[in-house]
Amino acid sequence: MICFPNAKINLGLQIVSRRSDGYHNLETIFYPIDLKDALEILPAYKSTEFVSQKNYRFFQHGNTINGEIDDNLVIKSFLLISQEREIPLIDIHLLKKIPSGAGLGGGSSDAAFMLRLLNDTFDLKYSINELMRLASKIGADCPFFLHNKPVLAKGIGNELEAIDINLSEYFLLLVKPDISVATKEAYAMITPQQPELSLKEIVKRPINEWNYIMKNDFETPIFKKYPEICNIKNQLLEMGAHYSSMSGSGSSVYGIFKNIPDFKGLFKDCFVWCGKLN
């Protein structure tokens, strides 16, 4: 079976407080977009490539993913379920199109879709709440991708509340420079503070007001360290974006446009994606 894990953007991101466990409480809106990876699992046959500790083979295509295979969130999902259910030998194929280190949740999406894919393929009979439990062990934003609808996220990103927002009349232009921002690095530069306005109230305002009241707290320190990311945001606004922001802790920046923007010849040496919002 095959599925297509999608990315997300953050509409606003406010770091509210530091927690005693070392994490941070935040407030953000996760909004799914149609930039997608492809994930497939196929039956495999016993061979010398399978060792006693593993009953899978992993094949990764597309964008390069750094690190050990066992650290890949797709494999972490597989291993989590394997501890509770018996899974036959499988080959796992991941075509990576969502850039890493971009604040788009690509790894978390792959992990969540892997949980659902295994559940459906092998009729494991996990409920959505049980899948949410497993997803929360992998990453704070993994549970979001099991629902995959706009939500207001609080806590460490794991407290999800449905939110009424519809951007289907707009287009998204997403730009990621050849820069990766580590989440740990980004949080180390943040001083938490209580926001003046809740994002729940901000998204009720007209979109052309968002640039003045909807903030991503990571932008100030990240833009200072990487001014080329700031330049991309300014360029998107100059092109007529109703709203522009860095997504998550970066390094991707997006602009929301009423019509398809003309970006031909722009943003050289960057990953660029444009699509209709849902």
C-alpha positions in Angstrom: 0.0 0.0 0.0 1.0 3.5 -0.6 0.2 6.9 1.0 1.3 10.5 0.6 2.4 12.2 3.8 1.8 16.0 3.5 3.6 19.0 5.0 2.1 21.7 7.2 2.7 25.4 7.8 2.4 27.3 11.1 0.1 30.3 11.1 1.7 32.2 14.0 3.9 30.7 16.6 4.0 32.1 20.1 6.4 30.7 22.7 4.4 31.2 25.9 6.6 29.8 28.7 9.4 27.5 29.6 8.4 24.2 31.2 10.1 22.4 34.1 10.8 19.5 31.9 13.0 21.7 29.6 10.4 22.0 26.8 8.3 25.1 26.0 4.6 25.8 26.0 3.5 27.4 22.7 0.5 28.5 20.8 0.3 28.0 17.0 -2.0 27.0 14.2 -1.1 23.9 12.2 -2.4 24.2 8.6 -1.9 21.2 6.2 -0.6 21.8 2.7 -0.4 19.7 -0.4 3.4 19.4 -0.6 3.8 15.6 -0.2 6.2 12.7 0.2 5.4 9.2 -0.9 5.5 6.2 1.5 4.9 2.6 0.5 5.2 -0.7 2.2 5.4 -4.0 0.3 5.6 -7.7 1.4 9.2 -9.0 1.5 10.7 -12.4 1.5 13.3 -13.7 3.9 16.8 -13.3 2.6 20.3 -12.7 3.9 19.6 -9.0 3.9 17.3 -9.5 6.9 19.0 -10.0 10.2 17.5 -11.4 13.3 17.0 -8.0 14.9 15.1 -6.5 11.9 12.2 -7.6 9.9 12.2 -4.7 7.4 14.3 -3.2 4.7 14.3 0.6 4.2 14.8 2.3 0.9 15.0 6.1 0.8 14.7 8.1 -2.4 14.6 11.8 -3.3 16.0 14.3 -0.9 18.9 13.1 1.3 18.1 12.4 4.9 21.1 12.6 7.3 21.6 10.3 10.2 21.2 6.6 11.0 18.3 4.7 9.5 17.0 3.7 13.0 16.7 7.4 13.8 14.3 8.0 10.9 10.8 8.7 12.2 9.3 6.2 9.7 11.4 3.4 11.3 10.6 4.6 14.8 6.9 4.3 14.0 7.5 0.8 12.6 9.5 -0.3 15.7 6.8 1.2 18.1 4.1 -0.9 16.5 6.3 -3.9 16.2 6.6 -3.9 20.0 2.8 -4.4 20.3 1.8 -6.3 17.1 3.4 -8.9 14.9 4.3 -7.4 11.6 5.5 -9.6 8.7 8.7 -8.9 6.7 8.2 -5.7 4.7 10.1 -3.4 2.4 9.6 0.3 3.2 10.1 2.8 0.4 10.1 6.6 1.2 10.3 9.2 -1.5 11.3 12.4 0.2 10.1 15.6 -1.4 9.4 17.7 1.7 12.7 19.4 2.6 14.1 18.7 6.1 15.1 21.4 8.6 12.4 23.6 7.1 9.7 23.9 9.8 7.3 21.9 7.6 6.9 18.8 9.8 7.9 16.4 7.0 9.4 13.8 9.3 6.5 13.9 11.8 4.1 13.5 8.9 6.0 10.5 7.5 5.8 8.9 11.0 2.1 9.5 11.5 1.3 8.2 8.0 3.4 5.1 8.7 1.4 4.4 11.8 -1.9 4.6 9.8 -0.4 2.7 6.9 0.6 -0.3 9.1 -2.7 -0.2 10.9 -4.7 -0.3 7.7 -2.5 -2.7 5.7 -2.3 -5.4 8.4 -5.7 -4.7 10.0 -4.1 -4.1 13.4 -7.4 -2.6 14.8 -5.8 0.4 16.5 -8.4 3.1 17.2 -7.6 6.7 16.3 -6.9 7.4 20.0 -4.5 4.5 20.2 -2.7 5.8 17.1 -2.6 9.2 18.8 -0.9 7.6 21.8 1.8 6.1 19.7 2.2 9.2 17.6 2.8 11.3 20.7 5.8 9.1 21.6 7.5 10.1 18.4 7.0 13.8 18.3 4.8 16.6 19.6 3.4 17.4 16.2 2.9 13.8 15.0 -0.7 13.5 16.3 -1.7 16.5 14.2 -1.0 14.6 11.0 -3.4 11.8 12.0 -6.3 14.3 11.9 -4.7 16.6 9.2 -7.1 19.5 9.5 -6.4 23.0 10.8 -6.0 23.0 14.5 -4.9 25.4 17.3 -2.0 23.7 19.1 -1.0 24.4 22.6 1.2 22.8 25.3 4.3 21.5 23.4 2.2 21.2 20.3 0.3 18.2 21.5 -2.9 19.8 22.8 -5.0 20.1 19.7 -8.3 22.1 19.2 -10.2 22.3 16.0 -10.3 25.8 14.6 -12.6 27.3 12.0 -10.3 28.7 9.3 -10.6 28.3 5.5 -7.9 29.5 3.2 -9.1 27.6 0.1 -9.4 30.8 -2.0 -5.7 31.5 -1.6 -2.4 30.2 -3.1 0.7 29.4 -1.1 4.2 30.1 -2.3 6.8 28.3 -0.2 10.5 29.1 -0.4 13.3 27.3 1.5 16.9 28.5 1.2 19.8 26.2 1.5 19.8 26.6 5.2 18.6 24.2 7.9 17.7 25.5 11.3 17.9 23.0 14.2 14.9 23.1 16.5 17.1 23.0 19.6 19.2 25.9 18.2 16.0 28.0 17.5 14.5 27.5 21.0 17.8 28.4 22.7 17.5 31.9 21.2 13.9 32.5 22.5 12.7 34.4 25.5 9.2 33.2 26.2 6.4 35.8 26.8 2.7 35.8 27.1 1.0 37.0 23.9 -1.2 40.1 23.8 -3.7 38.3 21.5 -4.6 34.7 21.1 -4.2 33.2 17.7 -7.8 32.0 18.0 -8.8 35.7 17.9 -6.2 36.8 15.4 -7.4 34.4 12.6 -10.9 35.9 12.8 -9.4 39.2 11.6 -9.1 39.9 7.8 -6.0 38.3 6.4 -4.5 41.6 5.3 -4.2 42.5 9.0 -2.3 39.4 9.9 1.1 40.8 9.1 0.7 43.3 11.9 -0.7 41.0 14.6 0.2 37.4 13.8 3.8 36.7 14.8 6.2 33.8 14.7 8.5 34.4 17.7 11.3 32.5 16.1 11.6 35.1 13.3 13.5 37.8 15.3 16.5 35.7 16.4 16.5 33.5 13.2 16.4 36.6 10.9 19.3 38.2 12.9 21.4 35.1 12.5 20.3 34.3 8.9 19.4 37.6 7.2 18.8 35.8 3.9 15.7 34.2 5.4 14.4 37.7 6.3 15.1 38.8 2.7 12.9 36.1 1.4 10.0 37.2 3.6 10.4 40.8 2.5 10.5 39.7 -1.2 7.3 37.7 -0.8 5.6 40.8 0.7 6.9 43.0 -2.1 5.4 40.4 -4.5 2.0 41.1 -3.0 1.5 38.4 -0.4 -1.4 39.1 1.9 0.6 37.4 4.7 4.1 36.1 4.9 5.8 34.2 7.7 8.5 31.7 8.5 7.0 28.3 9.2 7.9 26.7 12.5 11.5 27.3 13.5 12.4 27.7 9.9 14.1 27.9 7.5 11.2 27.9 5.0 9.2 31.0 4.4 5.8 31.2 2.8 3.5 33.8 1.3 -0.3 33.6 1.0 -1.5 35.1 -2.3 -5.0 35.7 -3.8 -3.7 34.7 -7.2 -0.9 32.5 -8.4 2.3 34.6 -8.0 4.8 34.9 -10.8 8.0 33.7 -9.3 9.8 32.7 -12.5 13.5 33.5 -12.2 13.3 34.3 -8.5 14.7 32.5 -5.5 17.7 30.9 -7.2 19.4 28.0 -5.2 16.2 27.7 -3.1 13.6 25.0 -2.9 10.3 26.5 -4.2 6.8 25.1 -4.2 3.5 26.7 -5.1 0.0 25.3 -4.7 -3.6 26.0 -3.8 -4.5 26.0 -0.2 -7.2 23.6 1.0 
